[in-house]
Amino acid sequence: MYWAPEDYRLAALERIGESDGMRRHGHFSVSVYLAGLAAESTLRAFHHPDRPFDERHNLEILFGNCDLDRLGEKARQRLRGPLQTAHLLWSSLFRFAHEGMIRRHLHRARLDWDVARNSDPLRVKCGKLFDACAEIVIVGERRWTRN
C-alpha cells in the first residue's frame, strides 16, 4: 500500500482525536499507543523525499529525516521538547501491551518518579504523552496548511 504525505497527515489528525477519546474514557493503554501513532504519522508526512524511508517507529530518526524546507526551522525548534517527551514515553510495542505492562514499564524505566503517591502513573503519563503528541500534530498541521 502506498502512503502519500497527505495520507499520513490525515491519519495523524484521526489518531490524535481517537487518542483523546480513549483517554477521556479511561482507556489509557489504547490512548498512549494512538497518541504515539499520531506523532509518528505527522513526522512521516514531512519526510524528506531524498532521504531513505525508515520503516521502524523511532521518532528521533523520523524527526531527523524531516524535510527542513517544508517543516521550517521554527517548527523544528518547537517540536524538540514534545518529541523528547514522546520518545521517552512511547513505544510502538505498546500496541501489544495491557495497562499493567505499561505501568510496569514506566516503573522499571523510572519514568514514574514524579507521579504523586496516590496517583495512577499510567493516567498521569498518558496525559503528558497526549499533550506532547497533540503539540506535534498541531505544529505539523499549522505548517502543512501554510505550505
Contacts in CASP RR format, 6 or more apart in sequence:
PFRMAT RR
TARGET T0000
AUTHOR 0000-0000-0000
METHOD contacts of the structure
MODEL  1
MYWAPEDYRLAALERIGESDGMRRHGHFSVSVYLAGLAAESTLRAFHHPD
RPFDERHNLEILFGNCDLDRLGEKARQRLRGPLQTAHLLWSSLFRFAHEG
MIRRHLHRARLDWDVARNSDPLRVKCGKLFDACAEIVIVGERRWTRN
3 44 0 8 1.000
5 44 0 8 1.000
5 45 0 8 1.000
5 46 0 8 1.000
5 47 0 8 1.000
6 45 0 8 1.000
8 41 0 8 1.000
8 42 0 8 1.000
8 44 0 8 1.000
8 45 0 8 1.000
9 41 0 8 1.000
9 42 0 8 1.000
9 45 0 8 1.000
9 140 0 8 1.000
9 141 0 8 1.000
9 144 0 8 1.000
11 37 0 8 1.000
11 38 0 8 1.000
11 41 0 8 1.000
12 37 0 8 1.000
12 38 0 8 1.000
12 39 0 8 1.000
12 41 0 8 1.000
12 42 0 8 1.000
12 45 0 8 1.000
12 137 0 8 1.000
12 140 0 8 1.000
12 141 0 8 1.000
13 38 0 8 1.000
13 137 0 8 1.000
13 141 0 8 1.000
15 34 0 8 1.000
15 35 0 8 1.000
15 36 0 8 1.000
15 37 0 8 1.000
15 38 0 8 1.000
15 41 0 8 1.000
16 34 0 8 1.000
16 35 0 8 1.000
16 38 0 8 1.000
16 133 0 8 1.000
16 134 0 8 1.000
16 137 0 8 1.000
17 34 0 8 1.000
17 38 0 8 1.000
18 34 0 8 1.000
19 30 0 8 1.000
19 31 0 8 1.000
19 32 0 8 1.000
19 34 0 8 1.000
19 35 0 8 1.000
19 36 0 8 1.000
19 38 0 8 1.000
19 130 0 8 1.000
19 133 0 8 1.000
20 31 0 8 1.000
20 130 0 8 1.000
20 134 0 8 1.000
21 27 0 8 1.000
21 31 0 8 1.000
22 28 0 8 1.000
22 30 0 8 1.000
22 31 0 8 1.000
22 34 0 8 1.000
23 31 0 8 1.000
23 35 0 8 1.000
23 126 0 8 1.000
23 127 0 8 1.000
23 130 0 8 1.000
26 123 0 8 1.000
28 99 0 8 1.000
28 102 0 8 1.000
28 120 0 8 1.000
28 122 0 8 1.000
28 123 0 8 1.000
28 126 0 8 1.000
29 94 0 8 1.000
29 97 0 8 1.000
29 98 0 8 1.000
29 99 0 8 1.000
29 100 0 8 1.000
29 101 0 8 1.000
29 102 0 8 1.000
29 122 0 8 1.000
31 126 0 8 1.000
31 130 0 8 1.000
32 89 0 8 1.000
32 90 0 8 1.000
32 94 0 8 1.000
32 102 0 8 1.000
32 122 0 8 1.000
32 125 0 8 1.000
32 126 0 8 1.000
32 129 0 8 1.000
32 130 0 8 1.000
33 90 0 8 1.000
33 94 0 8 1.000
33 95 0 8 1.000
33 97 0 8 1.000
35 86 0 8 1.000
35 90 0 8 1.000
35 126 0 8 1.000
35 129 0 8 1.000
35 130 0 8 1.000
35 132 0 8 1.000
35 133 0 8 1.000
35 134 0 8 1.000
36 59 0 8 1.000
36 86 0 8 1.000
36 90 0 8 1.000
36 129 0 8 1.000
36 133 0 8 1.000
38 133 0 8 1.000
38 134 0 8 1.000
38 136 0 8 1.000
38 137 0 8 1.000
39 59 0 8 1.000
39 82 0 8 1.000
39 83 0 8 1.000
39 86 0 8 1.000
39 90 0 8 1.000
39 132 0 8 1.000
39 133 0 8 1.000
39 136 0 8 1.000
39 137 0 8 1.000
40 57 0 8 1.000
40 59 0 8 1.000
40 62 0 8 1.000
40 92 0 8 1.000
42 136 0 8 1.000
42 137 0 8 1.000
42 139 0 8 1.000
42 140 0 8 1.000
42 141 0 8 1.000
43 59 0 8 1.000
43 62 0 8 1.000
43 63 0 8 1.000
43 66 0 8 1.000
43 136 0 8 1.000
44 62 0 8 1.000
45 140 0 8 1.000
45 144 0 8 1.000
46 66 0 8 1.000
46 67 0 8 1.000
46 70 0 8 1.000
46 71 0 8 1.000
46 140 0 8 1.000
46 143 0 8 1.000
47 53 0 8 1.000
47 62 0 8 1.000
47 65 0 8 1.000
47 66 0 8 1.000
47 67 0 8 1.000
48 65 0 8 1.000
48 66 0 8 1.000
48 67 0 8 1.000
48 68 0 8 1.000
49 67 0 8 1.000
51 65 0 8 1.000
52 65 0 8 1.000
53 65 0 8 1.000
54 61 0 8 1.000
54 62 0 8 1.000
54 65 0 8 1.000
57 91 0 8 1.000
57 92 0 8 1.000
59 83 0 8 1.000
59 86 0 8 1.000
59 87 0 8 1.000
59 90 0 8 1.000
60 83 0 8 1.000
60 87 0 8 1.000
63 76 0 8 1.000
63 79 0 8 1.000
63 83 0 8 1.000
66 76 0 8 1.000
68 76 0 8 1.000
70 143 0 8 1.000
70 147 0 8 1.000
71 140 0 8 1.000
71 143 0 8 1.000
72 143 0 8 1.000
75 139 0 8 1.000
75 140 0 8 1.000
75 142 0 8 1.000
75 143 0 8 1.000
78 135 0 8 1.000
78 139 0 8 1.000
79 135 0 8 1.000
79 136 0 8 1.000
79 139 0 8 1.000
81 132 0 8 1.000
82 131 0 8 1.000
82 132 0 8 1.000
82 133 0 8 1.000
82 135 0 8 1.000
82 136 0 8 1.000
82 139 0 8 1.000
83 132 0 8 1.000
83 136 0 8 1.000
85 128 0 8 1.000
85 129 0 8 1.000
85 131 0 8 1.000
85 132 0 8 1.000
86 129 0 8 1.000
86 132 0 8 1.000
86 133 0 8 1.000
86 136 0 8 1.000
88 111 0 8 1.000
89 111 0 8 1.000
89 125 0 8 1.000
89 128 0 8 1.000
89 129 0 8 1.000
89 132 0 8 1.000
90 129 0 8 1.000
90 133 0 8 1.000
91 105 0 8 1.000
94 102 0 8 1.000
97 105 0 8 1.000
99 122 0 8 1.000
100 122 0 8 1.000
102 122 0 8 1.000
103 112 0 8 1.000
103 120 0 8 1.000
103 121 0 8 1.000
103 122 0 8 1.000
105 111 0 8 1.000
106 112 0 8 1.000
106 121 0 8 1.000
106 122 0 8 1.000
106 125 0 8 1.000
107 121 0 8 1.000
111 121 0 8 1.000
111 125 0 8 1.000
112 121 0 8 1.000
112 124 0 8 1.000
112 125 0 8 1.000
115 121 0 8 1.000
115 124 0 8 1.000
115 125 0 8 1.000
116 124 0 8 1.000
END
